[in-house]
Amino acid sequence: MRVAVVYFQSGNSKVKTTAEALAQGIASGNHMVDLINGETDTDKKLTGYEYIAIGAAPRTLFRGRISDRIGTYLKNAGMLSGKRSYAFICKRGFASVRALRSLMAIMEQEGMMLKISDVLYSVEEATAAGKKLHIKK
């Protein structure tokens, strides 16, 4: 299956390494995985993917805010309604769960079907999460 792992760094380099580890875990299940930087690849359409993973990190330590670019990117990313998806946040500060809820709300506004969501603490945990995702229908 075709899988997209979209990440939004917002100045946090841990997000990219976590997304790469997640992509490696997913690829170990014989899936075709594309790693997409949502901040620089703004014209990349996600319509052709069967499963989409979206990740970010909280911009602040206490409030759990995430990048405003996520909503804008998803609005312009093509037909996402009904796409099976996975949301992840890289642990940062005390508001990671609040940031995950914000990310999930943005994805659900676009009609994406969230199968699972996680706060990822390490690269090893991201690889393990990628291996155990139920991507096949």
KOLMARLUM-933556 format. One line per 4 residues: their letters; for each residue x, y, z of C-alpha. Coordinates in steps of 0.25 Angstrom, whole numbers, plus 5000, padded with zeros to 4 digits. Layout:
N
A> X,Y,Z | ...
! end
This chain:
137
MRVA> 5000,5000,5000 | 5004,5014,4998 | 5007,5022,5011 | 5010,5036,5013
VVYF> 5017,5041,5026 | 5016,5056,5027 | 5023,5064,5037 | 5023,5078,5042
QSGN> 5036,5082,5048 | 5033,5096,5053 | 5048,5098,5058 | 5049,5084,5065
SKVK> 5058,5075,5058 | 5053,5063,5066 | 5041,5062,5058 | 5048,5059,5045
TTAE> 5056,5048,5052 | 5044,5042,5058 | 5036,5043,5045 | 5048,5036,5038
ALAQ> 5048,5025,5048 | 5033,5023,5047 | 5034,5022,5032 | 5045,5011,5033
GIAS> 5036,5003,5042 | 5024,5004,5032 | 5034,5001,5021 | 5038,4988,5028
GNHM> 5024,4983,5025 | 5026,4984,5010 | 5019,4997,5008 | 5023,5008,4999
VDLI> 5026,5020,5008 | 5028,5035,5004 | 5033,5044,5015 | 5028,5058,5013
NGET> 5032,5071,5019 | 5019,5078,5021 | 5026,5092,5022 | 5034,5091,5009
DTDK> 5026,5082,5000 | 5013,5090,5001 | 5008,5086,4987 | 5009,5071,4990
KLTG> 4995,5064,4988 | 4991,5053,4997 | 4980,5048,4989 | 4987,5036,4984
YEYI> 4991,5030,4997 | 4983,5020,5004 | 4989,5022,5018 | 4994,5036,5024
AIGA> 5002,5038,5036 | 5003,5053,5041 | 5013,5057,5052 | 5017,5070,5059
APRT> 5023,5075,5072 | 5016,5085,5081 | 5021,5099,5079 | 5021,5103,5093
LFRG> 5024,5095,5106 | 5012,5098,5114 | 5000,5101,5104 | 5001,5090,5094
RISD> 5000,5099,5082 | 5004,5093,5068 | 5007,5099,5055 | 4996,5107,5048
RIGT> 5002,5102,5035 | 4996,5088,5037 | 4982,5092,5035 | 4986,5100,5023
YLKN> 4994,5089,5017 | 4982,5079,5019 | 4972,5088,5013 | 4981,5088,5000
AGML> 4985,5074,5000 | 4974,5068,4991 | 4963,5059,4995 | 4965,5054,5009
SGKR> 4951,5050,5013 | 4951,5036,5018 | 4966,5033,5017 | 4971,5024,5029
SYAF> 4981,5032,5037 | 4990,5032,5049 | 4994,5045,5057 | 5007,5046,5065
ICKR> 5013,5057,5074 | 5027,5057,5078 | 5028,5058,5093 | 5032,5072,5097
GFAS> 5029,5079,5110 | 5016,5077,5118 | 5005,5079,5108 | 5008,5068,5098
VRAL> 4994,5061,5100 | 4987,5075,5097 | 4995,5076,5085 | 4991,5063,5080
RSLM> 4977,5066,5082 | 4978,5079,5074 | 4985,5071,5063 | 4974,5060,5063
AIME> 4963,5071,5062 | 4970,5077,5050 | 4971,5064,5043 | 4956,5060,5047
QEGM> 4951,5074,5041 | 4957,5069,5027 | 4949,5056,5029 | 4961,5047,5031
MLKI> 4958,5034,5039 | 4968,5033,5051 | 4971,5019,5054 | 4981,5022,5065
SDVL> 4989,5033,5071 | 5001,5034,5079 | 5011,5043,5087 | 5025,5037,5083
YSVE> 5036,5039,5093 | 5048,5033,5085 | 5052,5028,5071 | 5052,5014,5075
EATA> 5037,5016,5080 | 5034,5022,5066 | 5040,5010,5059 | 5032,5000,5067
AGKK> 5019,5008,5065 | 5022,5008,5050 | 5023,4993,5050 | 5010,4990,5058
LHIK> 5001,5000,5050 | 4990,4992,5043 | 4991,4998,5030 | 4984,4988,5021
K> 4969,4988,5020
! end
